[in-house]
Each structure stands twice: as C-alpha cells, then as structure tokens.
Amino acid sequence: MIGNTRITQAMKNKMAELENPFYLYDQETILGQVRRLHRDFPDFEFLYSIKTNPFLPVVKTILGEGLGLDAASLREVEIGVEYGLPKEKILYSAPGKTERDLRGAMDHAILIADSLHELELINKLAGEKGVKLGVGVRVNPDFTMDADHGAAGKFGIDEDQLFAYDFAKLPNIELIGIHVHARSQELHVEVLKKYYANMFALAQKCIDKLGMKMEFINMGGGIGVAYSTENDTDLDTAALGAESAAMLAELRQKLGGVRVIIETGRYAVCTAGYYVTRVVDVKESYGTKFVMVQSTLNGFIRPSLARLIAAYLPEGAVAKGNEPLFTKMDAFDFELLTDETASEKVNLVGNLCTGTDIMAAGITLPKAKVGDILAITKAGSYAYVLTPVQFSSQPAPGQFLLCADGSMIAE
Ligand SMILES: *Cc1c(COP(=O)(O)O)cnc(C)c1O
C-alpha cells in the first residue's frame, strides 16, 4: 500500500496533466534511506551507483547528502564532474574500459583497473602524461558472499594473479586501493558482516604481499531492499552498522585513516520510485478478465520479464535472482488508485502489439474502469534505465522528482 496521500495526490495531478505514464520518485523517501545509511554506518563512506537511476534530480538529491559516485562509464564520470565532485569522490569501475574511456576519465576520477590489460594500459597513459598515477584494482577474491572460495567471473583480477604479477613492470602507476563487488540484494546481516570481514582481511593481504599503500577499501554493494511485501524482511542496517563499526575500529588500529567505502544503488532509490500508468481498456475473454494499461514492458519492463521467466520454469521451481533484470516473482506491488471496494481476479496486460506484455496474471484488484490510475511500487532503481522505451514508438514515460513541498521537478 502506498498509503501516502501526498504521493497519490501528486500521481493523480500529474496524470491529469500528462495523460501518459510516468515515473515518480519521492525525495523524502530517498533522503530517509540515505540518511539511515549515514546514521547506521557513521564511519563509512558511501558512493551512489548511478547506473541504477541517473535521473538528474535524483542524483542531485543523493549527492547533496555527501555521497560520492560509483561510475560505470565515462558518461557517469562526467555527470559527477558536472555536479562538481572532486576526483577522489568519483570511483570509476567497470569491465572493458577502452583507451578513450580511460583517457577521458583519468584526470577526473580514481580509475579502478578491471584487468591486467587495463593496468598496463593505464600505466602507458600515465607514462605519456609524465605522471605517477594512483589507481585502484578490482579484485576477484578467493571468496564470494556465499562461499569460502573464489569463482570464475568476468570482473576484476583473480587474487592469485594479482599477487603473482610483477608490478615493477608498471612504473607509472601505484596501487592505492581495492574494489570488490560480490553481488547485490542481500538482506541478512550475517552474510554481509562475514563479507566485510573477508574484505578487511583481503586488504591486509594486499598490503603484506604487494606492499600496497592502502588508501581505500571499496567493498562494493550488497545492501538489499525488501522487494516482496509478503516474503522479505528489511535488512537490519542498524545491527549491521554496529557489527561493522566494531570490525572497522579494529582495522583502523592497523590501517589508520583508510577510507572504507560501501556502494549503493537500489537502497537509496528503489522504494522511492513508482511507475504510474492508467487503465485504457477492460475486457473479458473466455471467462478471463483483462485490465489493459498503457505502456507496460515499454514503460517498466521488469514485471513483464518476471512473467516471462515464470513461463519457462518447471512446475513448483523458484526462479533465482538475476540482478538487476530479475529479482523475484513478487517484487512489485500493483495498486489501483480507486475508491471502488468490490474486487475481481484479473490479468494485467499492456497496450502493445505483442502478447508478452503481461504484468501480472490472476491477481486480485479492485474493479477497474477506463481512466483509473495504476501505480507499481519499487520502481526507483533499475527500472526506467532497463526498459526498451522505443518499442512500437509509443511515447516514453516521463520522470519526476516529488519534493517535500509538493512540487515536481522534471530535470
Ligand atoms: C551495480 C553496482 C552496485 C549497486 O548495486 P545495488 O544492488 O544497486 O546497490 C554497486 N557496485 C557495483 C560495482 C555495481 O556494479
């Protein structure tokens, strides 16, 4: 339940004006999420993983709280620069950076090399400039969030390869930090606590084996969101913060003022976002009721993707999360803004010329009529950015930031 008339009234007003679907991001919710992280992890630094939602008013809201930027492309680095972030608050980590990417970013962000090839390329570029460049390295460690051994993957440099590498070959760079992002969407304190402990041990190992000057330990993301209203429980950030503070105090006795960084995308914005569409037709076919809304998979694809995944699952199987495209079957709530009290079982479908734009099947909704507004929750992260909005040349959804005073910022 949205249960907040400030938000639902803003939805109604904007739909009356636009007559087209849109995303609404609630600034108060974003601020609440970010401030909770700062409160619960006072001695940690946070970076906003902007790929989750690069809508500028959202980005400004978050950076305004003092977060730095986890940039995954040269353009994302540039957004940080345009906002006015200093170099040390933009960490550029992505696989497969090109020479052009590295050249464009090296003066504006801390580069995090994703491979031995990238380390060598950065060494070459730094040499051309005649500088000694401090760089981070993304490590593929000898652990994951779920196991005590490493796993093959496309990200980073295997721990063993890093320790075996002859860094004397790279005179123009100096390793100043490590980065690992094991995975997203974890809701258990114990899992993240163990992961952080592993990260601190990895940092010590890098110092011991490589003589690294450890300026930062970037532990990546992992802080999850309770997507499913019925089956998920919020991560206890206060408990994780307290456990982590104790570990950090111990680490600081050895490593002094090292920056310890956590990245977050979804936690800041997921629950602040709503996809708002409207009913354009209601019909019945062979005994099934269809409620048709405007722009489904071309407006917010993830509910339709979940249906598609479900269609290929063996009976009774549970689909594994595949972030950020698929989290779980019941990740999103559908709420019809209506005073209607009678309800019925419906299939919620879209107005596209494909049969795959099914947002939900067999759900119970209040009796819908043409013109009713339908809001979908948890649409703040990996929502607009993942959606093929050009499909069938429908108008793209708008995006708005709802401010505390009720105003809506469009850009
Ligand atoms: C996408 C990403 C994140 C953000 O993950 P969330 O689950 O949205 O918090 C953090 N770090 C890295 C390296 C990422 O690629």
The ligand as an SDF file (V2000), in Angstrom:
LIG
                    3D

 15 15  0  0  0  0  0  0  0  0999 V2000
   25.5140   -2.0010   -9.7730 C   0  0  0  0  0  0  0  0  0  0  0  0
   26.6090   -1.9520   -8.7990 C   0  0  0  0  0  0  0  0  0  0  0  0
   26.3750   -1.5750   -7.4830 C   0  0  0  0  0  0  0  0  0  0  0  0
   24.9960   -1.2390   -6.9460 C   0  0  0  0  0  0  0  0  0  0  0  0
   24.2850   -2.3410   -6.5890 O   0  0  0  0  0  0  0  0  0  0  0  0
   22.8940   -2.1620   -5.8230 P   0  0  0  0  0  0  0  0  0  0  0  0
   22.4360   -3.5210   -5.6020 O   0  0  0  0  0  0  0  0  0  0  0  0
   22.0100   -1.3650   -6.7200 O   0  0  0  0  0  0  0  0  0  0  0  0
   23.1730   -1.4050   -4.5760 O   0  0  0  0  0  0  0  0  0  0  0  0
   27.4540   -1.4460   -6.6470 C   0  0  0  0  0  0  0  0  0  0  0  0
   28.7070   -1.7110   -7.0790 N   0  0  0  0  0  0  0  0  0  0  0  0
   28.9560   -2.1040   -8.3360 C   0  0  0  0  0  0  0  0  0  0  0  0
   30.3440   -2.3520   -8.7460 C   0  0  0  0  0  0  0  0  0  0  0  0
   27.9220   -2.2470   -9.2350 C   0  0  0  0  0  0  0  0  0  0  0  0
   28.1890   -2.6440  -10.4770 O   0  0  0  0  0  0  0  0  0  0  0  0
  1  2  1  0
  2  3  1  0
  2 14  2  0
  3  4  1  0
  3 10  2  0
  4  5  1  0
  5  6  1  0
  6  7  2  0
  6  8  1  0
  6  9  1  0
 10 11  1  0
 11 12  2  0
 12 13  1  0
 12 14  1  0
 14 15  1  0
M  END
$$$$
